[in-house]
Amino acid sequence: MGSLEIGIVGCGIAGQAAAGFLADAGHVVTLLERFEQPKAVGAGLLLQPTGLSVLRALGLEREAVAAGARIDGLVGENQWGIKVIDLAYGDLHPAAFGLGIRRTVLFDLLNRRLLGAAARLVTGVEIVDVEREGARAVALDRKARRHGPFDLLVVADGSHSALRNRVFPRARAPLYPWGCIWATVPDTLASGAARLLRQRFADTTTMMGILPVAPGAVTMFWSLRTPDLSPDRPLDLEAVRQEALTLWPEAASIVERAIDAGEFQRATYRHVTLPRWNEGPVLFLGDAAHGTSPQLGQGANLGLLDAHALARSLAEAADVAGAMDLFAARRGPSNRFYRSASHLLTPFFQSDSVPLAILRDLLLRQACQTPFVRPMLSGVLAGLRRGWFSSDSLDADGRYPL
Ligand SMILES: Cc1cc2nc3c(=O)[nH]c(=O)nc-3n(C[C@H](O)[C@H](O)[C@H](O)COP(=O)(O)OP(=O)(O)OC[C@H]3O[C@@H](n4cnc5c(N)ncnc54)[C@H](O)[C@@H]3O)c2cc1C
């Protein structure tokens, strides 16, 4: 296929990565972003071996690793200090690792890459609708301006996508009843040295996480009910302080710094279900297509993999329709698995169910201690699953083969 005119809605992780790959491949790419000044929203996140391989393909892995914090595994303890979750990338390959990284750092890397490619970035345009013009698609912004027509319009406007229901009236994206607040603070506990994402939870109503995201910095997560995260409602940080100090007294210095700084950002999540990934020349990517709760730490990684798979599918197919089929075959299985698995797991960590907490503590603890099961769970964490019964493997160097 020759060069296409491609529009991308949303300058987030998935949109930026797609723009970089597609512009490199010689397509004429226009990225449409609602903010005047595109920016990262949120604190830090965990990149899996999958996402790191995509950054490598974009030529960004080295810089990301230098700026982030290497993570060797995930440890989750309950309120009695009993280790319920204990997973390590080393179960899969001695050289495998995840990477905690500030969102601003990842954003800047992708943004620089995008601006270095021949993609055009148009800011301050909020896209509210999509129209078909024969085989092509036009994006309409809030001021009724038309952008396009494009041979392919990629919608990567995130989990709260405004376009999803314009294109798929029967798409569903209910809000989860729980979300979280998160902030990045100095690593006063020297947590980076342990190279772990650590979580602590009591029942299913109280959960805190600490993720090293840079040398000397960690992101703290605290679980809250969605109504308490409403933008017009002040956060009760004093209650968070009391509960967090009771749950995790050893982390007091981090909790105190985060509360005193008062710079928590609020996050709510949606569970997105689309009937398919594309409608003619309009393709959904990233959270807009398969957003879910971040319980398994996969969303950004899936968005990066989507971006890579799209460029590859366009390179291999004879036309846009063929590329959409190839993309669906490539990305469908793992996107569906992680969306379902995250959804299934979420009430074990964020709900009002005492029985689920008991089951979690018994079963997960047992599973993490059982040979054969533990590596499978580490594979889930690393982003390797393609379904309930199938998985990819890391290559001989411990990297995810794209
Ligand atoms: C608390 C929390 C922790 C997380 N932790 C992890 C983790 O550890 N690992 C991981 O992989 N994932 C994690 N995630 C998930 C991850 O943040 C998302 O999957 C990822 O950001 C999705 O990227 P995206 O590009 O699809 O969407 P977004 O990053 O949401 O980007 C969407 C872009 O579209 C723009 N936009 C929106 N609407 C319009 C419009 N109408 N017109 C034009 N532009 C528009 C937005 O301004 C934004 O720039 C976490 C999420 C949360 C909330």
The ligand as an SDF file (V2000), in Angstrom:
LIG
                    3D

 53 58  0  0  0  0  0  0  0  0999 V2000
   -4.2630    5.2090   38.3670 C   0  0  0  0  0  0  0  0  0  0  0  0
   -3.8130    4.6150   37.0830 C   0  0  0  0  0  0  0  0  0  0  0  0
   -2.6590    3.8370   37.0550 C   0  0  0  0  0  0  0  0  0  0  0  0
   -2.2410    3.2660   35.8560 C   0  0  0  0  0  0  0  0  0  0  0  0
   -1.1300    2.5060   35.8600 N   0  0  0  0  0  0  0  0  0  0  0  0
   -0.7160    1.9300   34.7100 C   0  0  0  0  0  0  0  0  0  0  0  0
    0.4760    1.1420   34.6860 C   0  0  0  0  0  0  0  0  0  0  0  0
    1.1590    0.9850   35.6960 O   0  0  0  0  0  0  0  0  0  0  0  0
    0.8470    0.5820   33.4980 N   0  0  0  0  0  0  0  0  0  0  0  0
    0.1100    0.7590   32.3620 C   0  0  0  0  0  0  0  0  0  0  0  0
    0.4810    0.2220   31.3140 O   0  0  0  0  0  0  0  0  0  0  0  0
   -1.0280    1.4820   32.3570 N   0  0  0  0  0  0  0  0  0  0  0  0
   -1.4540    2.0790   33.4940 C   0  0  0  0  0  0  0  0  0  0  0  0
   -2.5870    2.8360   33.4910 N   0  0  0  0  0  0  0  0  0  0  0  0
   -3.3650    2.9340   32.2530 C   0  0  0  0  0  0  0  0  0  0  0  0
   -2.7910    3.9830   31.2980 C   0  0  0  0  0  0  0  0  0  0  0  0
   -2.6890    5.2300   31.9530 O   0  0  0  0  0  0  0  0  0  0  0  0
   -3.6770    4.1230   30.0870 C   0  0  0  0  0  0  0  0  0  0  0  0
   -3.9440    2.8620   29.5570 O   0  0  0  0  0  0  0  0  0  0  0  0
   -3.0240    4.9840   29.0080 C   0  0  0  0  0  0  0  0  0  0  0  0
   -2.7600    6.2760   29.4840 O   0  0  0  0  0  0  0  0  0  0  0  0
   -3.9500    5.0620   27.8030 C   0  0  0  0  0  0  0  0  0  0  0  0
   -3.3330    5.8120   26.7960 O   0  0  0  0  0  0  0  0  0  0  0  0
   -4.2180    6.3930   25.6120 P   0  0  0  0  0  0  0  0  0  0  0  0
   -3.2530    7.0730   24.7140 O   0  0  0  0  0  0  0  0  0  0  0  0
   -5.0900    5.3300   25.0560 O   0  0  0  0  0  0  0  0  0  0  0  0
   -5.1870    7.4640   26.2980 O   0  0  0  0  0  0  0  0  0  0  0  0
   -4.8350    8.7870   27.0950 P   0  0  0  0  0  0  0  0  0  0  0  0
   -3.4880    8.7010   27.6870 O   0  0  0  0  0  0  0  0  0  0  0  0
   -6.0010    9.0370   27.9800 O   0  0  0  0  0  0  0  0  0  0  0  0
   -4.7680    9.9410   25.9660 O   0  0  0  0  0  0  0  0  0  0  0  0
   -5.9150   10.4260   25.3420 C   0  0  0  0  0  0  0  0  0  0  0  0
   -5.5630   11.7460   24.6590 C   0  0  0  0  0  0  0  0  0  0  0  0
   -6.6820   12.1590   23.8750 O   0  0  0  0  0  0  0  0  0  0  0  0
   -6.9700   13.5190   24.1180 C   0  0  0  0  0  0  0  0  0  0  0  0
   -8.3970   13.7030   23.8600 N   0  0  0  0  0  0  0  0  0  0  0  0
   -9.4220   13.2270   24.5950 C   0  0  0  0  0  0  0  0  0  0  0  0
  -10.5850   13.5500   24.0330 N   0  0  0  0  0  0  0  0  0  0  0  0
  -10.2930   14.2470   22.9050 C   0  0  0  0  0  0  0  0  0  0  0  0
  -11.0990   14.8370   21.8990 C   0  0  0  0  0  0  0  0  0  0  0  0
  -12.4310   14.7620   21.9190 N   0  0  0  0  0  0  0  0  0  0  0  0
  -10.4770   15.4830   20.8630 N   0  0  0  0  0  0  0  0  0  0  0  0
   -9.1130   15.5740   20.8190 C   0  0  0  0  0  0  0  0  0  0  0  0
   -8.3160   15.0230   21.7580 N   0  0  0  0  0  0  0  0  0  0  0  0
   -8.8980   14.3560   22.7910 C   0  0  0  0  0  0  0  0  0  0  0  0
   -6.5790   13.7070   25.5700 C   0  0  0  0  0  0  0  0  0  0  0  0
   -6.3750   15.0780   25.8960 O   0  0  0  0  0  0  0  0  0  0  0  0
   -5.3030   12.8840   25.6560 C   0  0  0  0  0  0  0  0  0  0  0  0
   -4.1830   13.6380   25.2270 O   0  0  0  0  0  0  0  0  0  0  0  0
   -3.0060    3.4520   34.6680 C   0  0  0  0  0  0  0  0  0  0  0  0
   -4.1530    4.2450   34.6970 C   0  0  0  0  0  0  0  0  0  0  0  0
   -4.5410    4.8290   35.8860 C   0  0  0  0  0  0  0  0  0  0  0  0
   -5.7710    5.7010   35.8690 C   0  0  0  0  0  0  0  0  0  0  0  0
  1  2  1  0
  2  3  1  0
  2 52  2  0
  3  4  2  0
  4  5  1  0
  4 50  1  0
  5  6  2  0
  6  7  1  0
  6 13  1  0
  7  8  2  0
  7  9  1  0
  9 10  1  0
 10 11  2  0
 10 12  1  0
 12 13  2  0
 13 14  1  0
 14 15  1  0
 14 50  1  0
 15 16  1  0
 16 17  1  0
 16 18  1  0
 18 19  1  0
 18 20  1  0
 20 21  1  0
 20 22  1  0
 22 23  1  0
 23 24  1  0
 24 25  2  0
 24 26  1  0
 24 27  1  0
 27 28  1  0
 28 29  2  0
 28 30  1  0
 28 31  1  0
 31 32  1  0
 32 33  1  0
 33 34  1  0
 33 48  1  0
 34 35  1  0
 35 36  1  0
 35 46  1  0
 36 37  1  0
 36 45  1  0
 37 38  2  0
 38 39  1  0
 39 40  1  0
 39 45  2  0
 40 41  1  0
 40 42  2  0
 42 43  1  0
 43 44  2  0
 44 45  1  0
 46 47  1  0
 46 48  1  0
 48 49  1  0
 50 51  2  0
 51 52  1  0
 52 53  1  0
M  END
$$$$
